[in-house]
Amino acid sequence: MKRALITGASMGLGKAFAEILSRDGWELVTVDRQPDGDDSVHGPAAVRFQCDLSVPDEVAKLLEALKQGEGFDLAILNAGASATGRFETIDPAVIPRLVHLNAFAPMALATGLAGAGRLNAGSNLLFISSLSHFTGYPGASVYAATKDAVAIYAKSIRKPFAAKGISVSCAFPGPLRTAHAERHAPKGAKAEKRMTPEEAAEKILTAALAGRKTIIPGFGPKLFSLAGRAFPAVTVRAMRRLIYDRLDRDVW
Ligand SMILES: NC(=O)c1ccc[n+]([C@@H]2O[C@H](COP(=O)([O-])OP(=O)(O)OC[C@H]3O[C@@H](n4cnc5c(N)ncnc54)[C@H](OP(=O)(O)O)[C@@H]3O)[C@@H](O)[C@H]2O)c1
């Protein structure tokens, strides 16, 4: 039986990954902050770890525990959170929490698991960045910085990991119909326009397991990523009008 590690599997995109992999017969190891006991919260996992990934000491303990177990054929480093608001009002105490959760934890887990030989030969390592990688993101600047960090890290480790037989992919989803997006959506945003986590998870997994390096799920997001690279000033202005100018609250 193939084994997968998924961080942030209690809801949203991570839960959708867990449900697809479980359906396809994978054994799952999941990580989130929820206490054990409720299958409807955790999704289908054989082994669950309760861990606050924004706390480096907890990540170190998790890594030690994972090193004691069997190797993985797939590791999805998905857990993440955002902080939205005007950059001049954001509480600086939020910054390390986001940096630890969105950037430090996936890097530490990838490096630690590979170093300990817990990513099997032929395995896939999947990072979840964001479409914001292709543009400036006024209103979520710290989030965007952490998601860029993960994208560049994934790009940097690709060759050395390939030499160990590990394929590294990085996904850049656009807005999804999850609690995360709902929490941070600007005034008047329409949830039904966002891709469902189930559709995004299916597209991302298919591409990652096929060895695709860069994964942008959906036609609209693909177009946006091209526009972001070709016309950076125009896309940042559009993001400002779509998000920053319509923010009616700070969320972190
Ligand atoms: N939604 C979007 O529009 C969107 C777009 C681009 C990229 N993404 C990225 O996709 C990933 C999944 O997002 P989502 O929309 O599915 O978010 P979500 O619905 O809020 O789910 C986030 C998951 O991460 C876990 N998590 C959050 N903070 C954690 C912490 N400190 N320690 C351990 N686990 C933690 C949550 O579990 P607990 O709360 O139970 O611990 C939950 O399972 C994130 O990396 C996000 O940045 C999302």
PDBQT file of the ligand as one rigid body, heavy atoms in Angstrom, charges set to zero:
ROOT
HETATM    1  N1  LIG A 301      -8.137  28.956  -0.429  1.00  0.00    +0.000 N 
HETATM    2  C1  LIG A 301      -7.493  29.596  -1.376  1.00  0.00    +0.000 C 
HETATM    3  O1  LIG A 301      -8.075  30.445  -2.072  1.00  0.00    +0.000 OA
HETATM    4  C2  LIG A 301      -6.031  29.303  -1.620  1.00  0.00    +0.000 A 
HETATM    5  C3  LIG A 301      -5.410  29.855  -2.767  1.00  0.00    +0.000 A 
HETATM    6  C4  LIG A 301      -4.068  29.601  -2.986  1.00  0.00    +0.000 A 
HETATM    7  C5  LIG A 301      -3.356  28.800  -2.104  1.00  0.00    +0.000 A 
HETATM    8  N2  LIG A 301      -3.975  28.276  -1.013  1.00  0.00    +0.000 N 
HETATM    9  C6  LIG A 301      -3.173  27.451  -0.106  1.00  0.00    +0.000 C 
HETATM   10  O2  LIG A 301      -3.727  26.159  -0.035  1.00  0.00    +0.000 OA
HETATM   11  C7  LIG A 301      -3.454  25.581   1.244  1.00  0.00    +0.000 C 
HETATM   12  C8  LIG A 301      -4.748  25.068   1.838  1.00  0.00    +0.000 C 
HETATM   13  O3  LIG A 301      -5.644  26.168   1.964  1.00  0.00    +0.000 OA
HETATM   14  P1  LIG A 301      -7.191  25.975   2.271  1.00  0.00    +0.000 P 
HETATM   15  O4  LIG A 301      -7.903  26.999   1.486  1.00  0.00    +0.000 OA
HETATM   16  O5  LIG A 301      -7.579  24.554   2.176  1.00  0.00    +0.000 OA
HETATM   17  O6  LIG A 301      -7.192  26.433   3.811  1.00  0.00    +0.000 OA
HETATM   18  P2  LIG A 301      -8.146  26.017   5.044  1.00  0.00    +0.000 P 
HETATM   19  O7  LIG A 301      -9.465  25.576   4.549  1.00  0.00    +0.000 OA
HETATM   20  O8  LIG A 301      -8.075  27.151   6.016  1.00  0.00    +0.000 OA
HETATM   21  O9  LIG A 301      -7.367  24.757   5.652  1.00  0.00    +0.000 OA
HETATM   22  C9  LIG A 301      -6.071  24.939   6.149  1.00  0.00    +0.000 C 
HETATM   23  C10 LIG A 301      -5.544  23.646   6.737  1.00  0.00    +0.000 C 
HETATM   24  O10 LIG A 301      -4.277  23.938   7.339  1.00  0.00    +0.000 OA
HETATM   25  C11 LIG A 301      -4.316  23.569   8.720  1.00  0.00    +0.000 C 
HETATM   26  N3  LIG A 301      -3.586  24.519   9.542  1.00  0.00    +0.000 N 
HETATM   27  C12 LIG A 301      -3.767  25.859   9.606  1.00  0.00    +0.000 A 
HETATM   28  N4  LIG A 301      -2.932  26.396  10.525  1.00  0.00    +0.000 NA
HETATM   29  C13 LIG A 301      -2.232  25.354  11.039  1.00  0.00    +0.000 A 
HETATM   30  C14 LIG A 301      -1.217  25.269  12.030  1.00  0.00    +0.000 A 
HETATM   31  N5  LIG A 301      -0.781  26.349  12.688  1.00  0.00    +0.000 N 
HETATM   32  N6  LIG A 301      -0.691  24.052  12.304  1.00  0.00    +0.000 NA
HETATM   33  C15 LIG A 301      -1.161  22.928  11.665  1.00  0.00    +0.000 A 
HETATM   34  N7  LIG A 301      -2.106  22.964  10.721  1.00  0.00    +0.000 NA
HETATM   35  C16 LIG A 301      -2.638  24.158  10.422  1.00  0.00    +0.000 A 
HETATM   36  C17 LIG A 301      -5.790  23.592   9.083  1.00  0.00    +0.000 C 
HETATM   37  O11 LIG A 301      -6.013  22.674  10.146  1.00  0.00    +0.000 OA
HETATM   38  P3  LIG A 301      -6.456  23.071  11.646  1.00  0.00    +0.000 P 
HETATM   39  O12 LIG A 301      -7.022  24.467  11.598  1.00  0.00    +0.000 OA
HETATM   40  O13 LIG A 301      -7.435  22.014  11.942  1.00  0.00    +0.000 OA
HETATM   41  O14 LIG A 301      -5.192  22.971  12.408  1.00  0.00    +0.000 OA
HETATM   42  C18 LIG A 301      -6.449  23.099   7.818  1.00  0.00    +0.000 C 
HETATM   43  O15 LIG A 301      -6.467  21.708   7.777  1.00  0.00    +0.000 OA
HETATM   44  C19 LIG A 301      -2.796  26.686   2.063  1.00  0.00    +0.000 C 
HETATM   45  O16 LIG A 301      -1.403  26.522   2.061  1.00  0.00    +0.000 OA
HETATM   46  C20 LIG A 301      -3.181  27.952   1.328  1.00  0.00    +0.000 C 
HETATM   47  O17 LIG A 301      -2.246  28.981   1.518  1.00  0.00    +0.000 OA
HETATM   48  C21 LIG A 301      -5.292  28.496  -0.755  1.00  0.00    +0.000 A 
ENDROOT
TORSDOF 0
